[in-house]
Amino acid sequence: MASKKQTYEENIEEIDKILEKLESEELSLDDSIAEYEKAIKLIKESEKLLEIGEGKVLKVLEKNGKLETEEVE
C-alpha cells in the first residue's frame, strides 16, 4: 500500500486484488492472515471516506422554479 492517502476507488481496487490472492489458495497461512489484515484496514479507511463523502453530498432543491444546491449535514 502506498504511503499517500488513497481514494475510495483505489482502496476498493486493492481490496479486490487481495481477495483474488486469498481465493487463489497460493498463499501460506501467514501471508493469508497478513493480506486479510491489510484488507480490513482498507475497509475501515473506505468506511471513513464514505462518511466524509456523505457529509459533502449536495442535495438539489427546487426553489422558486430554480434549481439550487445545498450541502447536507
Long-range contacts (C-beta under 8 A, 24 or more apart in sequence): 1-38, 1-42, 6-42, 6-45, 7-49, 8-46, 8-49, 8-50, 8-53, 11-42, 11-43, 11-45, 11-46, 11-49, 12-46, 14-42, 15-39, 15-42, 15-43, 15-46, 18-42
